[in-house]
Amino acid sequence: MNIDWVGHGYKVIKTGSGRYQVVMIISEHDSEDEAYDTMHKAMDKEADEITKYEIEELRKQGINAVTFKDAIKDMEPDELERFLEERKRKFLDPTLDMNIK
C-alpha cells in the first residue's frame, strides 16, 4: 500500500517478525549510493533542525547556548587545539572512563 500525503510518499512494510512499519519515502534514485547519500543528507538536516530548536529553548531559559560549529568557527588553530583538548578532558574522557567501569 502506498499513500501520497503532503508531497511525501508513505509506504507500509511488513517486517520479518510479522509486524508492520510505516515509512516515509523522501525520494527515488537509480542507485543505492545515491539513495544512501540522500538519506544521510536528510538525517543531517533533521539533526541540525533539532539542535536549532534545542538552542532556542535554552535561550528562552536565559542560557546563552551556541552550536559546536558556531563556537569554533572563528578560532585560530592554536585556540581550537586548546579548546578541543579541554573539551576532551572535561567531557569525553569522563564519559569514556564511566563506560570502561
C-alpha positions in Angstrom: 0.0 0.0 0.0 1.4 3.4 -1.0 -0.1 6.7 0.1 0.8 10.2 -1.1 0.3 12.9 1.5 1.5 16.5 1.5 4.1 15.8 -1.2 5.7 12.8 0.6 5.2 9.2 -0.2 4.4 6.8 2.6 4.7 3.0 2.4 3.6 0.2 4.7 6.3 -2.5 5.0 5.8 -5.9 6.6 8.8 -6.8 8.8 10.3 -10.3 9.3 8.6 -10.6 12.6 5.2 -10.2 11.1 4.7 -6.6 12.3 4.2 -3.6 10.0 6.1 -0.3 9.7 5.0 2.9 8.1 7.9 4.6 6.3 8.2 8.0 4.6 9.7 7.9 1.1 11.8 11.0 0.6 12.8 10.3 -3.0 13.6 7.7 -5.6 17.1 7.1 -7.0 18.7 5.0 -9.7 21.5 3.7 -7.5 21.9 2.6 -3.9 24.8 5.0 -3.4 22.6 8.0 -4.4 19.8 6.8 -2.1 22.1 6.4 0.9 23.7 9.9 0.1 20.2 11.4 0.2 19.3 9.6 3.4 22.5 10.9 5.1 21.7 14.4 4.0 18.2 14.2 5.3 19.4 12.9 8.6 22.0 15.7 8.9 19.3 18.2 8.1 17.0 16.8 10.7 19.8 16.8 13.3 20.5 20.4 12.5 16.8 21.3 12.9 16.7 19.5 16.3 19.8 21.3 17.5 18.4 24.7 16.4 15.2 24.0 18.3 17.1 22.9 21.4 19.3 26.0 21.4 16.2 28.2 21.0 14.7 26.5 24.0 17.8 27.0 26.1 18.0 30.7 25.1 14.3 31.1 26.3 15.5 29.9 29.7 18.3 32.5 29.7 21.1 30.1 28.8 23.5 31.5 26.2 23.9 28.4 24.0 25.6 28.0 20.7 26.3 25.1 18.4 29.6 23.4 18.4 30.2 24.7 14.8 29.4 28.3 15.8 31.6 28.0 18.8 34.7 27.1 16.8 34.2 28.8 13.5 36.3 31.9 14.3 39.0 30.2 16.4 42.7 30.3 15.4 44.3 26.9 15.0 46.1 27.0 18.4 43.0 28.3 20.1 41.0 25.5 18.5 43.5 22.9 19.6 43.3 24.1 23.3 39.5 24.2 23.1 39.3 20.6 21.8 41.8 19.4 24.4 39.8 21.0 27.2 36.6 19.6 25.8 38.1 16.1 25.7 39.4 16.4 29.2 36.2 17.8 30.7 33.5 15.8 28.8 34.8 13.0 26.7 37.4 11.4 29.0 35.0 11.2 32.0 32.3 9.6 29.8 34.8 7.0 28.4 36.0 6.3 31.9 32.4 5.6 33.1 31.9 3.3 30.1 35.1 1.4 31.0 34.0 1.0 34.6 
